[in-house]
Amino acid sequence: MSQVSESKILKFYRSQTGRKFITGVTGIGLMGFLVVHLAGNLGFFIGGDAVNAYTAKLHSLGPLVLIVEIGLIAIVLFHAILGISIAQEKKRARPEGYALHVSGGAPSRMSPASKSMIWTGIVLLLFIVLHVWQFRFGPHYDTMLPGGVEPVRDMYKVVVDVFADPVWVAIYMGVMVLLGFHLRHGFWSAFQSIGAMSSRLSNTMYAAALVFAVLIALGFFVLPLYLHMVH
Ligand code: HEM
């Protein structure tokens, strides 16, 4: 790579537009992950065999899973670090904050969700660390799938055991509300930041963001309560 194009990439990365663009692209990637994750979680409404067969199939992909996981960590870190740096820059430019908090409407779309992005984001980051430690690297019990020849990990039991405790149910449900807030602004803002928003599309995308945030957050929100109640 020539020095010229290298410095162009660095310049883009350092510019506010560049950092917003990367935060937007990584945010869209993470929303895609959430859709796939939520679809995978539907297995919990079917039963233990469905969940364990799904996770066993996923982990049988071997190195591919590791590559996706490393990519996911990189995307989360980029998204978080750049998101925090953009928020800090905004704060430096306006240290006292607004005296009066009113909705800005278009085009800034100021709302409680937009003003709390940094805090909901930090809680979500801490949640992801805890969540991955709890489930992905949690206890390992063996179980047999119907007609199976080798034991597989009983992921269903790991999750059901966590949600047997009402404190974990409450923590998860609380975090899912914050996830809903983060997505409510993040969905719209990500498309805005990558330049995929025209003034004609703006209202539609803002409404779509609400629908997306409610569906995803609600999907994750009901599961801990459901598993607590049926076990
Ligand atoms: C009720 C809500 C949720 C449940 C029951 C749940 C369940 C699970 C389970 C069972 C795994 C382990 C999968 C495996 O090892 O094969 C997992 C992994 C993971 N979850 Fe969740 N999840 C929930 C919500 C979320 C949310 C809201 C996020 C993100 C904000 C999230 C992010 C992740 C990540 C990053 C992994 C690691 C993926 C990997 O290592 O491949 N989860 N989740």
Residues whose N, C-alpha, C, O or C-beta is under 5 A from the ligand:
A	BS01	HEM	T55 E69 V132 F135 R136 F220 L223 P224
